[in-house]
Amino acid sequence: MSGLFDAFTPPEQSVYGTVARAASADPVTSHQAADLMNRTGTTARHCAIVLDLLQRYPGSTAVELHAAQGGGSDLDRVEVGRRLDSLVKAGQARQGEPRACSIKRAKMLTWFPIPDTSPE
């Protein structure tokens, strides 16, 4: 993960080019939470964690990536999915074809880092 996250880089200037956002119809507390995540660098840190997982486990589903992080991480399954979307918007990841998830046994999207050398 080295070089992917600089704790002193404002989130708007991070390598991910994305920030946490709340929908305009969301309550004020959602906007406050998104602002806090951006100001503290949490969004950028979470993007770095998910990108690292994605580089180690290309072609995984979001549920598989969540499981691969092991203990000690503060990313829940929903946050992994949100940061995958952030990485796509930032040009750091792409969606692959759906396949049966090894954990949920249901068809789910797969995810790949960019640049990506894995065949599909």
C-alpha positions as semicolon CSV with decimal commas, in nm:
position;residue;x (nm);y (nm);z (nm)
1;M;0,000;0,000;0,000
2;S;0,306;0,221;0,019
3;G;0,280;0,537;-0,187
4;L;-0,094;0,508;-0,235
5;F;-0,201;0,718;0,059
6;D;-0,048;1,030;0,203
7;A;-0,208;1,122;0,536
8;F;-0,125;1,487;0,474
9;T;-0,282;1,515;0,130
10;P;-0,628;1,673;0,140
11;P;-0,886;1,422;0,012
12;E;-0,977;1,645;-0,283
13;Q;-0,615;1,612;-0,398
14;S;-0,569;1,244;-0,322
15;V;-0,471;0,996;-0,593
16;Y;-0,829;0,871;-0,590
17;G;-0,984;1,199;-0,702
18;T;-1,304;1,125;-0,517
19;V;-1,463;1,216;-0,189
20;A;-1,745;1,076;0,022
21;R;-2,073;1,240;-0,067
22;A;-2,426;1,248;0,065
23;A;-2,731;1,277;-0,158
24;S;-2,906;1,612;-0,160
25;A;-3,216;1,453;-0,004
26;D;-3,014;1,296;0,280
27;P;-3,044;1,440;0,631
28;V;-2,790;1,695;0,751
29;T;-2,619;1,429;0,962
30;S;-2,528;1,235;0,644
31;H;-2,366;1,546;0,500
32;Q;-2,179;1,603;0,826
33;A;-2,056;1,242;0,825
34;A;-1,934;1,270;0,465
35;D;-1,757;1,597;0,546
36;L;-1,588;1,439;0,848
37;M;-1,471;1,138;0,643
38;N;-1,319;1,372;0,386
39;R;-1,158;1,613;0,634
40;T;-0,996;1,334;0,836
41;G;-0,869;1,145;0,532
42;T;-1,084;0,841;0,612
43;T;-1,223;0,820;0,258
44;A;-0,875;0,825;0,103
45;R;-0,747;0,572;0,359
46;H;-1,039;0,339;0,285
47;C;-0,977;0,374;-0,089
48;A;-0,613;0,277;-0,033
49;I;-0,714;-0,030;0,168
50;V;-0,965;-0,146;-0,095
51;L;-0,722;-0,080;-0,384
52;D;-0,455;-0,283;-0,205
53;L;-0,703;-0,570;-0,162
54;L;-0,806;-0,542;-0,525
55;Q;-0,445;-0,557;-0,644
56;R;-0,384;-0,867;-0,433
57;Y;-0,713;-1,035;-0,527
58;P;-0,814;-0,919;-0,878
59;G;-1,141;-1,063;-1,002
60;S;-1,293;-1,084;-0,654
61;T;-1,643;-0,983;-0,556
62;A;-1,698;-0,706;-0,301
63;V;-1,797;-0,968;-0,042
64;E;-1,477;-1,165;-0,109
65;L;-1,268;-0,848;-0,079
66;H;-1,438;-0,767;0,251
67;A;-1,358;-1,117;0,380
68;A;-0,998;-1,098;0,255
69;Q;-0,917;-0,797;0,474
70;G;-0,922;-1,015;0,785
71;G;-0,954;-0,875;1,134
72;G;-0,847;-0,535;1,249
73;S;-1,001;-0,332;0,968
74;D;-1,278;-0,080;1,014
75;L;-1,427;-0,139;0,669
76;D;-1,764;-0,310;0,668
77;R;-1,908;-0,474;0,357
78;V;-2,103;-0,161;0,257
79;E;-1,794;0,062;0,285
80;V;-1,594;-0,177;0,064
81;G;-1,865;-0,143;-0,202
82;R;-1,872;0,235;-0,171
83;R;-1,496;0,259;-0,208
84;L;-1,502;0,025;-0,510
85;D;-1,740;0,273;-0,673
86;S;-1,505;0,558;-0,573
87;L;-1,211;0,376;-0,731
88;V;-1,408;0,322;-1,054
89;K;-1,492;0,694;-1,068
90;A;-1,124;0,774;-1,011
91;G;-1,013;0,540;-1,291
92;Q;-0,837;0,305;-1,047
93;A;-1,071;0,004;-1,082
94;R;-1,322;-0,150;-1,319
95;Q;-1,615;-0,386;-1,296
96;G;-1,581;-0,732;-1,443
97;E;-1,834;-0,995;-1,536
98;P;-2,064;-1,140;-1,268
99;R;-1,982;-1,482;-1,128
100;A;-2,088;-1,693;-0,833
101;C;-1,936;-1,543;-0,519
102;S;-1,742;-1,801;-0,319
103;I;-1,901;-1,671;0,001
104;K;-2,259;-1,575;-0,089
105;R;-2,297;-1,835;-0,367
106;A;-2,497;-1,577;-0,563
107;K;-2,390;-1,410;-0,885
108;M;-2,210;-1,086;-0,807
109;L;-1,995;-0,839;-0,998
110;T;-1,621;-0,895;-1,002
111;W;-1,373;-0,611;-0,970
112;F;-1,028;-0,548;-1,120
113;P;-0,761;-0,285;-1,061
114;I;-0,650;-0,054;-1,344
115;P;-0,404;-0,102;-1,499
116;D;-0,507;-0,461;-1,517
117;T;-0,324;-0,744;-1,686
118;S;-0,570;-1,022;-1,604
119;P;-0,764;-1,170;-1,894
120;E;-1,139;-1,142;-1,912
